[in-house]
Amino acid sequence: MAESTKIPSVADLLANNRAWASGKTEADPGFFKRLVAQQSPAYFWIGCADSRVPANEIVGLDPGEMFVHRNVANLAPPQDANYLSVLQYAVQVLKVSHILVVGHYGCGGVLAGLNNLRLGLIDHWLSPIRSLVREHHDELMALPTEKQRHDRLCELNVLRQVENVATNPFVLDAWEKGADLTVHGWCYSIENGLVTDLDARVRHVDEVASLRR
């Protein structure tokens, strides 16, 4: 019989925290002093809440180097006050240079939208995914396997969220004021740990149309 994986206790998490903090201080005595002094990240990550997608770790950044917002299926809906508040803070206060919209292959929220599953309250949140399925029905159904359809829908979702970010008034105002700000679309693979750049980079609202080609 295979050994069961032991789930760490809350006490284990606290002990891990102390070990992590001690290791950080030993390697870099000024690390936490710099964090306290200011928060000035160049990057803003909009990603999925999936526990297998740790934002900072994937791209090798320390705390303080990336501002992070996560939700189910990495959506950037224009009616969500939580997302909008974080976006405004990132753009207007932190003045980030790069907004990274990062989906991941195998996303459960995207799969629920693809298969039109009914899960309860979250169905409302995932309605943009179902809209994408209807919009790209022919393209998706032409793919031979569900995995390929699922992967492609994950990419299409990222592209749509890049469009949502790039047409948001906070981002448009920043560009009008001359901000050097770029919105990127990426997709992460849990299977191999690699990020795929979907070649969706928007530096001005005039470039948004290229996302639909």
Buried (B, 14 or more C-beta within 10 A) or exposed (E): EEEEEEEEEEEEEEEEEEEEEEEBEEEEEEBBEEBEEEEEBEBBBBBBEBEEBEBBEBBEBEEBBBBBBBBBBBBBBEEBEEBBEBBBBBBBEBBBEBBBBBBBBBBBBBBBBBEEEEEEEBBEBBEBBBEBBEEBEEEBEEBEEEEEBBBBBBBBBBBBBBBBBBBBEBBEEBBEEEBEBBBBBBBBBEEEEEBBEBEBBBEEEEBBEEBEE
